[in-house]
């Protein structure tokens, strides 16, 4: 399966920012999501909620303080009784489980991917 072609203008429409996880709660009733993340994106965007499928690679608490990348300009999605405001980005490991994307060094939160 090959990826569909996209233009540079398509990429520019995505607002991908770095944020710092400030809280993680389990979401056991989630069908596709296992955790609720609260992520601080700095003064411009503030704190946003993201529901993500992180098990079995992450228990949750070890993510507090970690920087992550997220798409911040998708419309919010209602997942059960929660509203996911951003899409936290990850890639699959060898078993298809999520590994979060993060900068390889600490950067200013709220910074935009380019």
C-alpha positions in Angstrom: 0.0 0.0 0.0 1.5 3.3 -1.0 0.8 6.7 0.5 -1.4 9.1 -1.3 0.4 12.1 -2.7 0.2 15.3 -0.8 1.4 18.8 -1.7 3.5 21.1 0.4 0.4 23.2 0.8 -1.3 20.2 2.4 1.5 19.9 4.9 1.3 23.6 5.7 -2.3 23.2 6.8 -1.3 20.9 9.6 -0.3 22.7 12.8 2.0 20.3 14.6 3.3 21.5 17.9 5.5 20.3 20.8 3.8 20.1 24.2 4.7 18.8 27.6 2.6 16.1 29.2 1.4 17.4 32.6 -1.0 14.7 33.6 -2.0 11.2 32.5 -5.0 9.3 33.6 -6.1 5.7 32.7 -9.1 5.4 30.4 -10.2 1.8 30.9 -13.6 2.3 29.3 -12.0 3.4 26.0 -12.5 1.2 23.1 -9.5 2.5 21.1 -8.0 4.9 23.7 -6.3 3.7 26.9 -5.2 7.0 28.4 -6.2 10.7 28.8 -3.3 13.1 28.5 -3.3 16.7 29.5 -0.6 18.5 27.4 0.7 22.0 28.0 1.4 23.8 24.7 2.5 27.1 26.2 0.9 30.5 26.5 -0.5 30.7 22.9 -2.5 27.4 23.0 -2.7 26.5 26.7 -3.4 23.0 28.0 -5.2 20.5 25.8 -6.7 17.1 26.3 -5.7 14.1 24.1 -7.1 10.6 24.3 -4.5 8.1 23.1 -4.0 4.3 22.8 -0.7 4.0 24.7 -0.9 0.5 26.3 1.0 -1.7 26.5 4.1 0.5 25.8 3.2 3.1 28.4 1.6 2.7 31.8 1.0 6.5 32.0 2.8 8.1 34.9 6.2 7.9 33.2 5.0 10.3 30.5 4.5 13.2 32.9 7.1 15.8 32.0 7.8 14.2 28.6 7.6 16.3 25.4 5.4 15.0 22.6 4.3 16.2 19.2 0.6 16.7 18.4 -1.6 18.0 15.6 -3.4 20.9 17.3 -5.7 22.1 14.5 -7.9 19.1 13.9 -11.5 19.5 15.1 -12.1 18.0 18.5 -13.4 14.5 18.7 -15.9 13.2 21.2 -14.7 9.9 22.7 -17.1 8.6 25.2 -17.7 11.3 27.8 -14.4 13.0 26.9 -13.5 15.5 24.2 -10.1 14.9 22.6 -8.8 18.3 21.5 -5.5 17.3 19.9 -4.0 14.3 18.1 -0.9 13.1 19.8 1.5 11.6 17.3 3.1 8.2 17.4 4.4 5.4 15.2 4.0 1.6 15.6 6.7 -0.6 17.1 7.3 -4.1 15.9 4.1 -5.3 17.4 1.9 -2.5 16.2 1.8 -0.7 19.5 2.2 3.1 19.7 5.6 4.7 20.4 5.2 8.5 20.9 7.1 10.9 18.8 9.2 13.4 20.8 12.1 15.8 20.2 15.5 14.3 20.9 16.3 17.2 23.2 14.2 19.5 25.3 12.7 22.4 23.2 10.4 25.3 24.0 6.8 24.1 24.3 4.4 25.4 21.7 7.1 25.2 19.0 5.8 24.4 15.6 7.1 21.5 13.5 8.6 22.7 10.2 
